[in-house]
Amino acid sequence: MSQLSWRGFEHRLPKVVERTIRRYVETSPHYRGEVPAHLHPHMAHTVREFGRMFARAAREGSEPREDELELFRQRGRERGAEGLPVSEFVNAYLLAAEEVWAEVQALSGGSPPSDTAAVLLKCLHRVMNAAVQAHQKEFQIADREQREATRALVRRLAAGEMLPEPADVRLAPAYGVLALRFAADPADSVGDAVGRHLAGQRKARSLLQHLHRELSGDVLAALDADGGLLLIPSASDSPEAALAEARQAVPRAHQTTGVAITGGFAHAAELAEIPAAVAEAERLLRLNSVPDTVAVLADHLFEYQLNHDSAATPQLRALAARLSGEPDLTTTLRTYFDTDFNRRETARKLHVHPNTVDNRLSRIANLTGADPRTAKGLLLLGASLGLAG
């Protein structure tokens, strides 16, 4: 290209800018073809300066200067702080480069100098490297701040603190409260304190990402490496949809991440009920020993009622403790309950003779003072097993 042609290219940059912006908003899911007022001036300036930098580098046979790259670093920091995904950010620069090249082709009659493409690629590489690094740093800070703000919001809602609605979070009228427990991962105990902390952060972030994909609406989360709380938007009079999503999301997240998850679920029909729902969900979680399941009150009425401490609780726990050194007796007693006190069915499931079951029931009565062949003994032993979990 001649010197005059490069001047002509710079004169045509406004058209390059408009084509780039139009293509960007047409392909971006965030704008759906409409150019918002806040987008045009910033993007127009960025595309125009990219074109000018390229024209200067091509004209002089040089590379982008550090002072020229500072604008793109600043744009990266701004978009990262706003939370714009890096894929959207990169797409905008690629579209700008395509439109710049289309203009070069048009002005050169389809025969640009042989080194022009190399200069454009060098400019694009330097600009994207500078901009994306700056974007990622700010994006990570913004993401961390957003997660911490959400965690704080969940904690305050769980504590019953009624807050003015945050500008960036529209609270639902009701929530399904999902209390979660994550199984230990080998990485949780490897390395020093910093390494374990980082492993825990990655684990919580990965699980949250997968759970978010499975759950609808603006889910509020407060998770760490061991578990935590999710608040799932729900209808005030219908918790079924939120519960169904939770019961589907938990095993799927396990399948994807390899981390076993156990849950407890309760419903808050209004924001003021969240503290009570959190307490219920967390108590149900303590009662739930089956990974990949979500416990609800209807499935654990007996154990839930027993889980409220009273003066009788230590003595009931002591009954089960007397069998702690006799695993065969504990297994027999649990199977006896599971078979609705059918000694022959208990024997069949345990692969022993019915007389062996009788002998074990007698030993249980002798050790605990509660005879499982009587109504009172069954009630006491059932309560004891319920507390033992």
HELIX and SHEET records of a PDB file:
HELIX    1   1 GLN A    3  HIS A   11  1                                   9    
HELIX    2   2 LEU A   13  THR A   27  1                                  15    
HELIX    3   3 LEU A   39  GLU A   60  1                                  22    
HELIX    4   4 GLU A   66  GLU A   82  1                                  17    
HELIX    5   5 VAL A   86  LEU A  107  1                                  22    
HELIX    6   6 THR A  116  ALA A  158  1                                  43    
HELIX    7   7 PRO A  186  SER A  189  5                                   4    
HELIX    8   8 ALA A  193  GLU A  214  1                                  22    
HELIX    9   9 GLU A  240  THR A  257  1                                  18    
HELIX   10  10 LEU A  271  GLU A  273  5                                   3    
HELIX   11  11 ILE A  274  LEU A  287  1                                  14    
HELIX   12  12 LEU A  297  ASP A  299  5                                   3    
HELIX   13  13 LEU A  301  LEU A  306  1                                   6    
HELIX   14  14 THR A  313  ALA A  321  1                                   9    
HELIX   15  15 PRO A  327  ASP A  338  1                                  12    
HELIX   16  16 ARG A  343  LEU A  350  1                                   8    
HELIX   17  17 PRO A  354  THR A  368  1                                  15    
HELIX   18  18 ALA A  375  ALA A  388  1                                  14    
SHEET    1   A 5 LEU A 220  ASP A 224  0                                        
SHEET    2   A 5 GLY A 227  SER A 234 -1                                        
SHEET    3   A 5 ALA A 174  PHE A 182 -1                                        
SHEET    4   A 5 ILE A 261  ALA A 268 -1                                        
SHEET    5   A 5 VAL A 294  ALA A 295  1                                        
END                                                                             
